[in-house]
Amino acid sequence: MSDDIAVVGAGRMGEGIALTCLAAGFPVVLADVKDRTGDERNAYAGRVRARLAGKLGEDALARLTVCGREPGTLSGAAVVFEAVPEVLEIKRDALAWACAQVAGDAVIASTTSTFLVTEIAALVGRPERAVNAHWLNPADVMPLVEVSRSDDTDPAAVARLTGLLERLGKIPVVCGPAAGYIVPRLQALVMNEAARMVEEGVASPADIDLAVRAGLGPRFSVLGPLEFIDWGGGDILYYASRYLTDRLGDRFRHPDVIEQNMTAGRRGLRDGTGFYAFDPGRVAEYRAARMREFAELFRLREPELRHGTEVPTRD
């Protein structure tokens, strides 16, 4: 199978994906599925090329084909990224056209942030090749891509897609067919709680944002939330959750796995196991490495955190 990549949907997300693939050396077919006349299509293709020309060299642009729904345009694609608007009927139409164009073993990856992969698979015809690939916006800048597979997805399709994403310089993570993937689900909780604190008068928007930028954000960029539970101890989260639930409500209630881990003596680093299993002979080395990461992160960001970038506001 060729290395060709097709992107169906030529909006902001589609262009960002195309830019990433071209910069990594891949041929890309960018299919604009909107109804346009021939002159409108040519003018649109010219605008796309002009936007990408500011970020890519001539060699990369030479690998780009901008097309409409002409027959055979996707025939060489090994992977298709569907990036049309989040409207089920639009996706149904675009995926039906794309699936009719490509080989039977091509991977069909929807960039949807709304629909479960099980819903997308029903539109693909061969669910074993259907995967969701949730690129974070802007697609050409953010390294993470969340790959969501269903029980019907062929593991080989997941492996091929994650392998391609790594070749594109991205960091893929794999999750099941759950609403919100990983990042949107976590960030929705944080953003809602931040807004709630403003509503309750706990602190100003600026101080809440600074607390995240100087505390929560850097902490979780070195230690993910589950690693951080193990780092501090699952029992700390258990008791903190009980206190916050009593004061602020059930949204702070801990899941069962936190109490199960604590009861079983899996509190994290000091027990040698929690969400992760720690090699006792390397704990000191691990702690020192993480502390160096913290020190380097704050060394780089300290001036920015102290002075920041002023948010433009009106009096």
Buried (B, 14 or more C-beta within 10 A) or exposed (E): EEBBBBBBBBEEBBBBBBBBBBBBEBBBBBBBBBEBEEEEBEEBBEEBBEEBEEEBEEEBEEBBBBBBBEEEBBBBBBBBBBBBEEEEEBBBBBBEBBBEBBEEBBBBBBBBBBBBBBBBBBBBBBBBBBBBBBBBEEBBEBEBBBBBBBEBBBEEBBEBBBEBBEEBEBEBBBBEBEEBBBBBEBEEEEEEBBEEBEEEEEBEEEEBBBBBBBEBBBBBEBBBEEBBBBBBBBBBBBEEBBEBBEEEEEEBEBEEEBBEBBEEEBBBBBBBBBBBEBEEEEEEEBEEEBEEBBEEBEEEBEEEBEEEEEEEEEE
